[in-house]
Amino acid sequence: MSDATYVPQDGQPDLDALVATVGIQIKALRKQAGYTLDDLSRGSGVSTGLISQIERGKGNPSFATLVQIAHGLDIPIGRLFHLTEQISPVVRRAERRTLDFHGTDGPDDASYELLTPTLNGALEVLWVETQPGHDTSSTPFRHNGEEFGIVLSGVKDVYLDGVRHRLEAGDSITYSSSTPHWYANPGDEPSTSVWVITPPSW
């Protein structure tokens, strides 16, 4: 079935599923624009509470309300209903999306590939490869959420609030993303790891 909206046997769209899907689209577009709920509320004239409710797939928003939200996002109303393309749950190795990660020391210093189909869900999963000497200590990261990482090969130093945790192949780590953190590859060979971040922070 190519349509992302569930259609029951009577041929009529499932309104609950439609509202839920539009809510997911609004949240994704809001995050893509870098807007908080308050930002979108000010730009659209729709209350923060109502926007939050719509994003969670609750209620039955009027078309006029959706028009206001689209205006606040500076997009055509039709973009909220781009539901016909089904995103595959499978990410093929050759089709991974490469992300530009700020804080690396050079263009060949590290590579980050997205293992999840999009950044619109609750999880962001990355395939991370870093070269010897990689070091992000000049730009520590700090954001809401939680992270988990496992090293597949090589060595990776994870610094949490200045405390070093050295990980070798098979070692894993879990921590709050609100703790200032940065990474380094102190080894003499590339390091490969898988990193899980929730919610997505890219």
C-alpha positions in Angstrom: 0.0 0.0 0.0 1.6 3.3 -1.1 -0.5 5.7 0.9 0.9 6.5 4.4 -2.7 7.2 5.7 -4.7 4.1 6.7 -7.8 3.7 4.7 -10.4 1.2 6.0 -12.4 -1.2 3.8 -15.2 1.3 3.3 -12.8 3.5 1.4 -13.0 6.5 3.8 -9.8 7.7 5.4 -9.3 7.0 9.1 -9.6 10.6 10.5 -7.7 9.7 13.7 -4.8 8.4 11.6 -5.0 11.4 9.3 -4.8 13.8 12.3 -2.0 11.8 13.8 0.0 11.9 10.6 -0.5 15.7 10.1 0.6 16.2 13.7 3.8 14.3 13.0 4.4 16.4 9.9 3.8 19.7 11.8 6.2 18.6 14.6 8.9 17.6 12.0 8.6 20.8 10.1 8.6 22.9 13.3 11.9 21.2 14.4 13.3 21.5 11.0 12.7 25.3 11.2 14.3 25.4 14.6 11.1 26.7 16.2 9.9 26.0 19.8 6.2 25.6 20.5 6.2 29.2 21.7 7.8 30.4 18.5 5.2 28.7 16.3 2.4 29.9 18.6 3.6 33.5 18.2 4.0 33.1 14.4 0.7 31.4 13.8 -1.6 32.9 16.4 -2.5 29.4 17.6 -2.1 28.6 21.3 0.9 26.6 22.4 -1.5 24.0 24.1 -3.5 23.5 20.9 -0.3 23.1 18.8 1.1 20.6 21.3 -2.2 18.7 21.2 -2.3 18.6 17.4 1.4 17.4 17.2 0.4 14.5 19.5 -2.4 13.5 17.2 -5.2 14.7 19.6 -8.4 16.6 18.8 -9.8 17.5 15.5 -8.2 20.8 14.3 -10.1 22.9 11.8 -8.7 23.6 8.4 -8.5 27.3 9.4 -6.2 26.3 12.3 -4.0 24.3 10.1 -3.8 27.2 7.7 -2.6 29.4 10.6 0.0 26.8 11.6 1.2 26.6 8.0 1.5 30.3 7.9 3.5 30.3 11.1 5.9 27.7 9.5 6.0 29.8 6.3 5.0 26.9 4.1 2.1 26.1 1.8 -0.8 24.4 3.6 -0.4 21.5 1.2 2.9 20.5 2.8 1.0 19.4 5.9 -0.8 16.8 3.8 2.2 15.3 1.9 1.2 11.9 3.1 1.2 9.8 0.0 4.9 8.8 0.1 5.5 5.8 2.3 8.9 5.9 3.9 10.5 2.4 4.0 11.4 1.2 7.5 14.6 -0.3 6.0 17.8 1.7 5.5 20.1 0.0 3.0 23.8 0.4 3.7 24.4 2.1 0.3 21.5 4.5 0.9 22.4 5.9 4.3 22.1 9.6 4.6 25.3 11.4 5.5 25.0 14.1 8.1 27.2 17.2 8.5 28.2 17.1 12.2 29.4 20.4 13.6 32.4 20.3 15.9 34.7 18.0 13.9 38.3 19.1 13.2 38.2 18.7 9.5 36.2 17.3 6.6 37.9 13.9 6.7 38.1 13.7 10.5 34.8 11.9 11.0 31.7 10.6 9.2 28.1 10.3 10.5 25.5 8.2 8.7 21.9 8.0 9.7 20.7 4.5 10.4 17.0 5.5 10.9 14.9 6.4 7.9 14.3 10.0 9.1 14.9 12.3 12.1 11.2 12.6 12.7 10.8 9.8 15.1 11.8 9.4 18.8 15.2 7.9 18.0 18.3 9.1 16.1 20.7 6.3 15.4 24.1 7.0 13.8 26.9 5.0 12.3 30.0 6.9 13.4 33.5 6.6 12.0 36.3 8.7 13.3 39.9 9.0 12.3 42.9 8.9 14.7 43.3 12.2 16.4 39.6 13.1 16.1 38.7 15.5 19.0 35.6 17.6 19.7 36.8 19.0 23.0 36.7 22.5 21.6 33.0 22.3 21.1 31.4 20.3 23.9 27.8 19.2 23.3 24.9 19.7 25.7 21.2 19.2 24.9 18.1 17.5 26.2 17.7 13.8 26.1 19.7 10.6 26.6 22.4 8.9 24.6 23.7 5.3 24.2 26.8 4.3 22.3 28.6 1.1 21.5 32.1 0.8 20.0 32.4 -1.8 17.2 36.1 -1.3 16.4 39.0 0.8 17.5 39.1 3.1 20.6 36.8 6.0 21.5 37.1 8.3 24.5 33.8 9.8 25.8 34.2 12.7 28.1 31.3 13.4 30.5 31.7 16.8 32.2 35.4 16.4 31.8 35.7 12.8 33.0 37.2 10.5 30.4 35.6 7.1 29.7 37.7 5.0 27.3 35.7 2.5 25.2 37.1 -0.3 23.2 35.4 -2.8 20.9 32.3 -4.2 22.5 32.1 -1.5 25.3 29.0 0.7 25.6 28.0 3.8 27.5 24.7 5.5 28.4 24.4 9.0 29.7 22.2 12.1 30.0 22.7 14.4 27.0 22.4 17.4 29.4 25.8 16.6 30.7 28.5 18.4 28.7 30.1 15.8 26.6 32.7 15.4 23.8 34.6 12.7 22.0 38.1 11.7 20.9 39.8 9.0 19.0 43.2 8.5 20.8 44.1 5.3 18.9 46.2 4.8 15.8 43.4 3.4 13.7 39.8 4.4 12.8 37.1 3.9 15.3 33.6 2.7 14.4 30.6 3.0 16.7 26.8 3.1 16.7 25.2 6.0 18.6 21.6 6.3 19.7 20.1 9.7 20.7 16.6 10.4 22.0 15.0 12.7 21.1 16.8 13.5 17.8 19.1 16.4 18.2 20.5 17.0 14.7 
